[in-house]
Amino acid sequence: MIIENEQDIVDMLIIGGGPAGMFAAFYAGMRQSSMKIIDSMPQLGGQLAALYPEKNIYDVAGFPAVTAGELVSRLEQQLRLFPVQVHLEEKVQQVVKEEERRFRVVTDKGVHYGRTVIIAGGVGAFEPRQLELPEARSYAGRGLYYFISDLQAFAGQDVVICGGGDSAVDWSLMLEPIAKSVTLIHRRDKFRAHEHSVEQLMRSSVTVMTSMEVKELSGEERLEQMTVASSRTGEEITLSCSSLIVNYGFVSSLGPIAEWGIEVQQGSIRVDSRMETSIPGIFAAGDITTYPGKLKLIAVGFGEAPTAVNNAKVYIDPQARLSPGHSSHMKLK
Ligand SMILES: Cc1cc2nc3c(=O)[nH]c(=O)nc-3n(C[C@H](O)[C@H](O)[C@H](O)COP(=O)(O)OP(=O)(O)OC[C@H]3O[C@@H](n4cnc5c(N)ncnc54)[C@H](O)[C@@H]3O)c2cc1C
């Protein structure tokens, strides 16, 4: 991307759309700053959305209990009070300080510019755990998928889903009325999914195959068939399969963040009391930060995000006040 005018630069470029990044984006809006969130996942919410959306969280101030999914949806409502650009399924590979108040952020899809950068990358970029077959890569996007963004895209198809967690079971149930057939294959004999969903699954028309492993994918232009084998007997079965959706969970790694020239200590970014990293103008918040006494909790990230944003505001404009004032004096809705 070529920068043609100053509008292409946002004030605060936020890497990571977990709770810390989402709250930072809201807070940037409160400080009348333009902002953009970039996240490698297809949805906002970080660990809460990827790992435990159905679980209750009990230690977020003001909520005696809230599911992780509900908290993410409330954070999204809050951040949408301001115009925010959200770039999903985009992994940040490089952050370069070109000059004071001008950072270039290179992703696997393009280039973004920010006057400051706030890294809220948690435990690193989440990516789906891949199907470990040599031919899997060649079928990616041609019958093999790791996310569902549009259920209707599977209408009338023979769909096979792999996995034993909530997402695999929920996707099977959601696709049952849409697809021609749905088969759920799980490596183990017991599902990790919520009991109620498993009960619904067993009553549905979904074909459930447990203790089965995927052995081979085949098809000319795109995926047409797959072979699965019983992990108990070794017996092989060939299934007709127009789409295979693999849900083996997620892996995360700090990955390229460790190579951006920022001081990193045991896999976390060292910050000062302003949440500034070793590179002036790059701030961090949430699980990714470290300092003496650091706790990796949502509540802590919610505190670090405003500290990072308010100090980033002063970095952009040294005349700006550090304190935002009280939101109760503002009219936001
Ligand atoms: C099962 C479980 C239960 C938990 N329960 C609680 C609880 O009860 N209470 C509590 O306080 N905490 C709990 N936690 C911890 C809590 O989820 C984390 O503290 C919180 O998610 C941290 O938020 P974050 O925004 O800093 O990072 P994350 O939630 O990890 O989000 C970071 C985001 O940044 C993205 N990202 C990283 N690097 C890149 C990159 N290079 N390019 C693009 N995107 C990138 C990632 O994809 C991710 O979406 C729990 C965690 C787990 C796993």
The ligand as a Tripos MOL2 file, in Angstrom:
@<TRIPOS>MOLECULE
LIG
   53    58     1     0     0
SMALL
NO_CHARGES

@<TRIPOS>ATOM
      1 C1         -9.2710  -21.9240   29.4660 C.3       1 LIG1
      2 C2         -8.8970  -20.5460   29.9590 C.ar      1 LIG1
      3 C3         -9.6320  -19.9590   30.9710 C.ar      1 LIG1
      4 C4         -9.3000  -18.6900   31.4430 C.ar      1 LIG1
      5 N1        -10.0500  -18.1440   32.4510 N.ar      1 LIG1
      6 C5         -9.7500  -16.8920   32.8910 C.ar      1 LIG1
      7 C6        -10.5060  -16.2990   33.9520 C.ar      1 LIG1
      8 O1        -11.4300  -16.9020   34.5020 O.2       1 LIG1
      9 N2        -10.1720  -15.0250   34.3430 N.ar      1 LIG1
     10 C7         -9.1410  -14.3170   33.7690 C.ar      1 LIG1
     11 O2         -8.9040  -13.1820   34.1570 O.2       1 LIG1
     12 N3         -8.4010  -14.8780   32.7680 N.ar      1 LIG1
     13 C8         -8.6800  -16.1300   32.3170 C.ar      1 LIG1
     14 N4         -7.9200  -16.6910   31.3270 N.ar      1 LIG1
     15 C9         -6.8070  -15.8990   30.7620 C.3       1 LIG1
     16 C10        -7.3580  -14.8340   29.7880 C.3       1 LIG1
     17 O3         -8.0710  -15.4820   28.7470 O.3       1 LIG1
     18 C11        -6.1990  -14.0160   29.2400 C.3       1 LIG1
     19 O4         -5.6070  -13.3250   30.3180 O.3       1 LIG1
     20 C12        -6.7120  -13.0120   28.2100 C.3       1 LIG1
     21 O5         -7.2890  -13.6500   27.0990 O.3       1 LIG1
     22 C13        -5.5630  -12.1220   27.7210 C.3       1 LIG1
     23 O6         -6.0910  -11.1960   26.8280 O.3       1 LIG1
     24 P1         -5.1830  -10.4990   25.7250 P.3       1 LIG1
     25 O7         -6.0810   -9.5830   24.9710 O.co2     1 LIG1
     26 O8         -3.9740   -9.9610   26.3650 O.co2     1 LIG1
     27 O9         -4.6620  -11.6870   24.7790 O.3       1 LIG1
     28 P2         -5.4210  -12.8370   23.9460 P.3       1 LIG1
     29 O10        -6.7680  -13.1220   24.4860 O.co2     1 LIG1
     30 O11        -4.4400  -13.9510   23.8670 O.co2     1 LIG1
     31 O12        -5.5950  -12.1740   22.5000 O.3       1 LIG1
     32 C14        -4.4750  -11.8520   21.7330 C.3       1 LIG1
     33 C15        -4.8650  -11.8060   20.2740 C.3       1 LIG1
     34 O13        -3.7530  -11.3080   19.5260 O.3       1 LIG1
     35 C16        -3.6800  -11.9970   18.2970 C.3       1 LIG1
     36 N5         -2.2930  -11.9320   17.8000 N.ar      1 LIG1
     37 C17        -1.1540  -12.2390   18.4580 C.ar      1 LIG1
     38 N6         -0.0900  -12.0460   17.6760 N.ar      1 LIG1
     39 C18        -0.5620  -11.6040   16.4790 C.ar      1 LIG1
     40 C19         0.0500  -11.2660   15.2480 C.ar      1 LIG1
     41 N7          1.3850  -11.3420   15.0600 N.pl3     1 LIG1
     42 N8         -0.7460  -10.8780   14.2390 N.ar      1 LIG1
     43 C20        -2.0910  -10.8140   14.3850 C.ar      1 LIG1
     44 N9         -2.7270  -11.1350   15.5320 N.ar      1 LIG1
     45 C21        -1.9690  -11.5270   16.5570 C.ar      1 LIG1
     46 C22        -4.0970  -13.4310   18.6490 C.3       1 LIG1
     47 O14        -4.5750  -14.1310   17.5110 O.3       1 LIG1
     48 C23        -5.2030  -13.1790   19.6850 C.3       1 LIG1
     49 O15        -6.4840  -13.1220   19.0770 O.3       1 LIG1
     50 C24        -8.2180  -17.9650   30.8510 C.ar      1 LIG1
     51 C25        -7.4910  -18.5470   29.8080 C.ar      1 LIG1
     52 C26        -7.8110  -19.8170   29.3570 C.ar      1 LIG1
     53 C27        -7.0160  -20.4180   28.2360 C.3       1 LIG1
@<TRIPOS>BOND
     1     1     2 1
     2     2     3 ar
     3     2    52 ar
     4     3     4 ar
     5     4     5 ar
     6     4    50 ar
     7     5     6 ar
     8     6     7 ar
     9     6    13 1
    10     7     8 2
    11     7     9 ar
    12     9    10 ar
    13    10    11 2
    14    10    12 ar
    15    12    13 ar
    16    13    14 ar
    17    14    15 1
    18    14    50 ar
    19    15    16 1
    20    16    17 1
    21    16    18 1
    22    18    19 1
    23    18    20 1
    24    20    21 1
    25    20    22 1
    26    22    23 1
    27    23    24 1
    28    24    25 2
    29    24    26 1
    30    24    27 1
    31    27    28 1
    32    28    29 2
    33    28    30 1
    34    28    31 1
    35    31    32 1
    36    32    33 1
    37    33    34 1
    38    33    48 1
    39    34    35 1
    40    35    36 1
    41    35    46 1
    42    36    37 ar
    43    36    45 ar
    44    37    38 ar
    45    38    39 ar
    46    39    40 ar
    47    39    45 ar
    48    40    41 1
    49    40    42 ar
    50    42    43 ar
    51    43    44 ar
    52    44    45 ar
    53    46    47 1
    54    46    48 1
    55    48    49 1
    56    50    51 ar
    57    51    52 ar
    58    52    53 1
@<TRIPOS>SUBSTRUCTURE
     1 LIG1         1 GROUP 0 **** ****
